[in-house]
C-alpha cells in the first residue's frame, strides 16, 4: 500500500492507532492460544512483545497512518528481513488465517476486512522464500 489518501482512509476506518493495536494484539494472542497456529508461533521469539510492536509500527504506516516503523528502522525491506525464516505456502496461509481470524474477532466491517485480506495476501505471498509458485 502507498501513503495516499485512500490508504489514510483505511487507517482511519480501522480506528487509527488504537484499532491497529487491537488488531495486532488479537493476532498475536491467537498465535499463542490456537493450536492451528503453532508452527507460526514457533517461528517467533519466546517473548512476542517486540514482534507486537514491530507489526503495530509497520501496519500504522502501511495503512496510511504515522510511519513509526520507518522512523525507528528505516525502509521496512520486508522480504530481506524475513529471509532468515523458511516461509512457504503453509506458513503464508497460516499467517493469513490468523490475521483473518483476528480481523473477524475485532469486528472489522466485512468490506474493510476483505480489502485488507487481499492486501495482506499479496504481501504475505511476496514473503515466500521456499517452495514454488502457490
Contact map, one row per residue, 1 for C-alpha under 8 A:
11100010000000000000000000000000000000000000000000000000000001110000000000000000000000000000000000000000000000000000001000000000000000
11110010000000000000000000000000000000000000000000000000000001110000000000000000000000000000000000000000000000000000000000000000000000
11111111000000000000000000000000000000000000000000000000000011111000000000000000000000000000000000000000000000000000000000000000000000
01111111000000000000000000000000000000000000000000000000000000010000000000000000000000000000000000000000000000000000000000000000000000
00111111100000000000000000000000000000000000000000000000000000010000000000000000000000000000000000000000000000000000000000000000000000
00111111110000000000000000000000000000000000000000000000000000010000000000000000000000000000000000000000000000000000000000000000000000
11111111111000000000000000000000000000000000000000000000000001110000000000000000000000000000000000000000000000000000000000000000000000
00111111111100000000000000000000000000000000000000000000000000111000000000000000000000000000000000000000000000000000000000000000000000
00001111111110000000000000000000000000000000000000000000000000010000000000000000000000000000000000000000000000000000000000000000000000
00000111111111000000000000000000000000000000000000000000000000110000000000000000000000000000000000000000000000010000000000000000000000
00000011111111111001000000000000000000000000000000000000000100111000000000000000000000000000000000000000000000000000000000000000000000
00000001111111110000000000000000000000000000000000000000000000001000000000000000000000000000000000000000000000000000000000000000000000
00000000111111110000000000000000000000000000000000000000000000000000000000000000000000000000000000000000000000010000000000000000000000
00000000011111110011000000000000000000000000000000000000000000000000000000000000000000000000000000000000000100010000000000000000000000
00000000001111111111000000000000000000000000000000000000000000000000000000000000000000000000000000000000000000000000000000000000000000
00000000001111111111000000000000000000000000000000000000000100001000000000000000000000000000000000000000000000000000000000000000000000
00000000001000111111100000000000000000000000000000000000000100001000000000000000000000000000000000000000000000000000000000000000000000
00000000000000111111110000000000000000000000000000000000000000000000000000000000000000000000000000000000000000000000000000000000000000
00000000000001111111111000000000000000000000000000000000000000000000000000000000000000000000000000000000000000000000000000000000000000
00000000001001111111111100000000000000000000000000000001001100000000000000000000000000000000000000000000000000000000000000000000000000
00000000000000001111111110000000000000000000000000000001000000000000000000000000000000000000000000000000000000000000000000000000000000
00000000000000000111111111000000000000000000000000000000000000000000000000000000000000000000000000000000010000000000000000000000000000
00000000000000000011111111100000000000000000000000000000000000000000000000000000000000000000000000000110010000000000000000000000000000
00000000000000000001111111110000000000000000000000010011000000000000000000000000000000000000000000000100000000000000000000000000000000
00000000000000000000111111111000000000000000000000010000000000000000000000000000000000000000000000000000000000000000000000000000000000
00000000000000000000011111111100000000000000000000000000000000000000000000000000000000000000000000000100110000000000000000000000000000
00000000000000000000001111111110000000000000000000000000000000000000000000000000000000000000000001101100000000000000000000000000000000
00000000000000000000000111111111000000000000000100010000000000000000000000000000000000000000000000000000000000000000000000000000000000
00000000000000000000000011111111100000000000000000000000000000000000000000000000000000000000000000000000000000000000000000000000000000
00000000000000000000000001111111110010000000000000000000000000000000000000000000000000000000000001000100000000000000000000000000000000
00000000000000000000000000111111110011011000000000000000000000000000000000000000000000000000000001000000000000000000000000000000000000
00000000000000000000000000011111111011001000000000000000000000000000000000000000000000000000000000000000000000000000000000000000000000
00000000000000000000000000001111111000000000000000000000000000000000000000000000000000000000000000000000000000000000000000000000000000
00000000000000000000000000000111111111000000000000000000000000000000000000000000000000000000000000000000000000000000000000000000000000
00000000000000000000000000000001111111000000000000000000000000000000000000000000000000000000000000000000000000000000000000000000000000
00000000000000000000000000000000011111100000000000000000000000000000000000000000000000000000010000000000000000000000000000000000000000
00000000000000000000000000000111011111111000000000000000000000000000000000000000000000000000011001000000000000000000000000000000000000
00000000000000000000000000000011011111111100000000000000000000000000000000000000000000000000000000000000000000000000000000000000000000
00000000000000000000000000000000000111111110000000000000000000000000000000000000000000000010000000000000000000000000000000000000000000
00000000000000000000000000000010000011111111000000000000000000000000000000000000000000000010011000000000000000000000000000000000000000
00000000000000000000000000000011000011111111000000000000000000000000000000000000000000000000000000000000000000000000000000000000000000
00000000000000000000000000000000000001111111100000000000000000000000000000000000000000000000000000000000000000000000000000000000000000
00000000000000000000000000000000000000111111100000000000000000000000000000000000000010000000000000000000000000000000000000000000000000
00000000000000000000000000000000000000011111111100100000000000000000000000000000000000000000000000000000000000000000000000000000000000
00000000000000000000000000000000000000000111111100000000000000000000000000000000000000000000000000000000000000000000000000000000000000
00000000000000000000000000000000000000000001111100000000000000000000000000000000000000000000000000000000000000000000000000000000000000
00000000000000000000000000000000000000000001111111000000000000000000000000000000000000000000000000000000000000000000000000000000000000
00000000000000000000000000010000000000000001111111110000000000000000000000000000000000000000000000000000000000000000000000000000000000
00000000000000000000000000000000000000000000001111111000000000000000000000000000000000000000000000000000000000000000000000000000000000
00000000000000000000000000000000000000000000001111111100000000000000000000000000000000000000000000000000000000000000000000000000000000
00000000000000000000000000000000000000000001000111111110000000000000000000000000000000000000000000000000000000000000000000000000000000
00000000000000000000000110010000000000000000000111111111000000000000000000000000000000000000000000000000000000000000000000000000000000
00000000000000000000000000000000000000000000000011111111100000000000000000000000000000000000000000000000000000000000000000000000000000
00000000000000000000000000000000000000000000000001111111110000000000100000000000000000000000000000000000000000000000000000000000000000
00000000000000000000000100000000000000000000000000111111111000000000000000000000000000000000000000000000000000000000000000000000000000
00000000000000000001100100000000000000000000000000011111111100000000000000000000000000000000000000000000000000000000000000000000000000
00000000000000000000000000000000000000000000000000001111111110000011100000000000000000000000000000000000000000000000000000000000000000
00000000000000000000000000000000000000000000000000000111111111000011110000010000000000000000000000000000000000000000000000000000000000
00000000000000000001000000000000000000000000000000000011111111100000000000000000000000000000000000000000000000000000000000000000000000
00000000001000011001000000000000000000000000000000000001111111111111000000000000000000000000000000000000000000000000000000000000000000
00100000000000000000000000000000000000000000000000000000111111111111100000000000000000000000000000000000000000000000000000000000000000
11100010000000000000000000000000000000000000000000000000011111111010000000000000000000000000000000000000000000000000000000000000000000
11100011011000000000000000000000000000000000000000000000001111111000000000000000000000000000000000000000000000000000000000000000000000
11111111111000000000000000000000000000000000000000000000000111111100000000000000000000000000000000000000000000000000000000000000000000
00100001001100011000000000000000000000000000000000000000000111111110000000000000000000000000000000000000000000000000000000000000000000
00000000000000000000000000000000000000000000000000000000000110011111000000000000000000000000000000000000000000000000000000000000000000
00000000000000000000000000000000000000000000000000000000110111001111111000000000000000000000000000000000000000000000000000000000000000
00000000000000000000000000000000000000000000000000000000110110000111111100000000000000000000000000000000000000000000000000000000000000
00000000000000000000000000000000000000000000000000000100110010000011111111010000000000000000000000000000000000000000000000000000000000
00000000000000000000000000000000000000000000000000000000010000000011111111110000000000000000000000000000000000000000000000000000000000
00000000000000000000000000000000000000000000000000000000000000000011111111000000000000000000000000000000000000000000000000000000000000
00000000000000000000000000000000000000000000000000000000000000000001111111000000000000000000000000000000000000000000000000000000000000
00000000000000000000000000000000000000000000000000000000000000000000111111110000000000000000000000000000000000000000000000000000000000
00000000000000000000000000000000000000000000000000000000000000000000111111110000000000000000000000000000000000000000000000000000000000
00000000000000000000000000000000000000000000000000000000000000000000010011111000000000000000000000000000000000000000000000000000000000
00000000000000000000000000000000000000000000000000000000010000000000110011111100100000000000000000000000000000000000000000000000000000
00000000000000000000000000000000000000000000000000000000000000000000000000111111100000000000000000000000000000000000000000000000000000
00000000000000000000000000000000000000000000000000000000000000000000000000011111110000000000000000000000000000000000000000000010000000
00000000000000000000000000000000000000000000000000000000000000000000000000001111111000000000000000000000000000000000000000000110000000
00000000000000000000000000000000000000000000000000000000000000000000000000001111111000000000000000000000000000000000000000000000000000
00000000000000000000000000000000000000000000000000000000000000000000000000011111111100000000000000000000000000000000000000000000000000
00000000000000000000000000000000000000000000000000000000000000000000000000000111111110000000000000000000000000000000000000000010000000
00000000000000000000000000000000000000000000000000000000000000000000000000000011111111000000000000000000000000000000000000000010100000
00000000000000000000000000000000000000000000000000000000000000000000000000000000111111000000000000000000000000000000000000000000000000
00000000000000000000000000000000000000000010000000000000000000000000000000000000011111100000000000000000000000000000000000000000000000
00000000000000000000000000000000000000000000000000000000000000000000000000000000001111110000000000000000000000000000000000000001110000
00000000000000000000000000000000000000000000000000000000000000000000000000000000000011111111000000000000000000000000000000000011110000
00000000000000000000000000000000000000000000000000000000000000000000000000000000000001111111000000000000000000000000000000000001111000
00000000000000000000000000000000000000000000000000000000000000000000000000000000000000111111100000000000000000000000000000001001001001
00000000000000000000000000000000000000000000000000000000000000000000000000000000000000111111110000000000000000000000000000000000000000
00000000000000000000000000000000000000110000000000000000000000000000000000000000000000111111111000000000000000000000000000000000000000
00000000000000000000000000000000000000000000000000000000000000000000000000000000000000111111111100000000000000000000000000011011000000
00000000000000000000000000000000000000000000000000000000000000000000000000000000000000001111111110000000000000000000000000000000000000
00000000000000000000000000000000000110010000000000000000000000000000000000000000000000000111111111000000000000000000000000000000000000
00000000000000000000000000000000000010010000000000000000000000000000000000000000000000000011111111100000000000000000000000010000000000
00000000000000000000000000000000000000000000000000000000000000000000000000000000000000000001111111110000000000000000100110010000000000
00000000000000000000000000000000000000000000000000000000000000000000000000000000000000000000111111111000000000000000000000000000000000
00000000000000000000000000100110000010000000000000000000000000000000000000000000000000000000011111111100000000000000000000000000000000
00000000000000000000000000100000000000000000000000000000000000000000000000000000000000000000001111111110000000000000000000000000000000
00000000000000000000000000000000000000000000000000000000000000000000000000000000000000000000000111111111000000001000100000000000000000
00000000000000000000000000100000000000000000000000000000000000000000000000000000000000000000000011111111100000000000000000000000000000
00000000000000000000001101100100000000000000000000000000000000000000000000000000000000000000000001111111110000000000000000000000000000
00000000000000000000001000000000000000000000000000000000000000000000000000000000000000000000000000111111111100001000000000000000000000
00000000000000000000000000000000000000000000000000000000000000000000000000000000000000000000000000011111111100001000000000000000000000
00000000000000000000000001000000000000000000000000000000000000000000000000000000000000000000000000001111111100000000000000000000000000
00000000000000000000011001000000000000000000000000000000000000000000000000000000000000000000000000000111111100000000000000000000000000
00000000000000000000000000000000000000000000000000000000000000000000000000000000000000000000000000000011111110000000000000000000000000
00000000000001000000000000000000000000000000000000000000000000000000000000000000000000000000000000000011111111011000000000000000000000
00000000000000000000000000000000000000000000000000000000000000000000000000000000000000000000000000000000001111111000000000000000000000
00000000000000000000000000000000000000000000000000000000000000000000000000000000000000000000000000000000000111111100000000000000000000
00000000000000000000000000000000000000000000000000000000000000000000000000000000000000000000000000000000000011111110000000000000000000
00000000010011000000000000000000000000000000000000000000000000000000000000000000000000000000000000000000000111111111000000000000000000
00000000000000000000000000000000000000000000000000000000000000000000000000000000000000000000000000010011000111111111100000000000000000
00000000000000000000000000000000000000000000000000000000000000000000000000000000000000000000000000000000000001111111110000000000000000
00000000000000000000000000000000000000000000000000000000000000000000000000000000000000000000000000000000000000111111111000000000000000
00000000000000000000000000000000000000000000000000000000000000000000000000000000000000000000000000000000000000011111111100000000000000
00000000000000000000000000000000000000000000000000000000000000000000000000000000000000000000000100010000000000001111111110000000000000
00000000000000000000000000000000000000000000000000000000000000000000000000000000000000000000000000000000000000000111111111000000000000
10000000000000000000000000000000000000000000000000000000000000000000000000000000000000000000000000000000000000000011111111100000000000
00000000000000000000000000000000000000000000000000000000000000000000000000000000000000000000000100000000000000000001111111110000000000
00000000000000000000000000000000000000000000000000000000000000000000000000000000000000000000000100000000000000000000111111111000000000
00000000000000000000000000000000000000000000000000000000000000000000000000000000000000000000000000000000000000000000011111111100000000
00000000000000000000000000000000000000000000000000000000000000000000000000000000000000000000000000000000000000000000001111111110000000
00000000000000000000000000000000000000000000000000000000000000000000000000000000000000000001001100000000000000000000000111111111000000
00000000000000000000000000000000000000000000000000000000000000000000000000000000000000001001000000000000000000000000000011111111000000
00000000000000000000000000000000000000000000000000000000000000000000000000000010000000000000000000000000000000000000000001111111000000
00000000000000000000000000000000000000000000000000000000000000000000000000000110011000100001000000000000000000000000000000111111100000
00000000000000000000000000000000000000000000000000000000000000000000000000000000000001111001000000000000000000000000000000011111111000
00000000000000000000000000000000000000000000000000000000000000000000000000000000001001110000000000000000000000000000000000000011111000
00000000000000000000000000000000000000000000000000000000000000000000000000000000000001110000000000000000000000000000000000000001111100
00000000000000000000000000000000000000000000000000000000000000000000000000000000000000011000000000000000000000000000000000000001111110
00000000000000000000000000000000000000000000000000000000000000000000000000000000000000000000000000000000000000000000000000000000011111
00000000000000000000000000000000000000000000000000000000000000000000000000000000000000000000000000000000000000000000000000000000001111
00000000000000000000000000000000000000000000000000000000000000000000000000000000000000001000000000000000000000000000000000000000000111
